[in-house]
Amino acid sequence: MPAEARQFALDHCIFVSVGSSSPAQVLPPTDRWTVLLEEGQPSVTESVVAHEVAHAWLGHEGQNTDEQERDARSLARSWGFTGLGADDVK
């Protein structure tokens, strides 16, 4: 992940483990973007975290459209990530 994106995540995001009842997602900021992550699930990988940071970076709020999902995966991929959060959904 580029230094500018890493710094954005550190300055503007908080990361919260929510157990296994909810898939990873990002919530719009009140003070910071909240990135919710499933606890202990193999699907929560670095690329999934990068994907959620990408949503925040791109300013996606609320329910994400298919286009926003593609944009977040593409951005995570451009940051060098592979896997669930960066791969195209077929």
N, C-alpha and C positions, 0 to 999 in steps of 0.2 A: 504494500500500500504506500502510495507516495507520502512524503513527510507532511505535506499540507493536509491531506485527508486524515492521517493519524492524529495530527494536532487538533483538527476539527472534532474527531471522535473524543479525544481527551477533554476538550474544552466545552463541548456542546452536547455530549451524550452521557447517559448513565445506563448501566447494564444490570438487569435484574433477572435472577433465576426464579421461575414461577412454578417449579415442579414439572410434572409431566402432563399436565392437563391442557396446555395451550401451546400451539406452534409458535415458532419465532415470529416476532413482528416488531414494528417500531410505532410508537405513539407520538403524535405531534407535541411540540414543546409547550410547556407552561413556562418553565425556566430553562429546561434542557430537554432534548429528545430522550425518550425512554425506550430502550431496546429490551424487549422481553425475550428470554431464552428458555427453552425447555431444559430442565435439569436431567442430566444423566442419559440423554438420548443420543444415540450415535449420529443422528441426522444433524445435530448441532456441531458443525465443524467451523473452521476458520472462514471458509467461503460463505457460510450462512451468516456469520457475524458481519463479514464484509458486505454482504448483500443488504443487510438491515442498515448498516452505516450508510451505504449508498442511497437508500431511500431518504434518510435524513439529509444527506449531502445535497440531494436533488430537490429537497423541499416537499416530498410527497406526504400529504396529510390524509387521514381517513382511510377508507377502503381503497386499496390500490387497484387500478385498472390493469388489464392485460398489458397495455403499452408501458405502464409504469413498472410492472414486473420485468418486462423485457429490458427496459432501460437500466434497472438496478442490477440485473444479471450481467448485462453488457459492461456496465461500469466496474463491477467487481472483477469481471474477466480482464478488463483493461488494466486493472491494478495488479494483475498477475495471479489471481485466484482461479482454481479449478474445482470442480465438484458441484454439489447440490445447489449452492448459492450463486454459482456462476454459469452453470451449464444451461444451454437452451432446452426448454421443455418441448418435447415432441408430442 
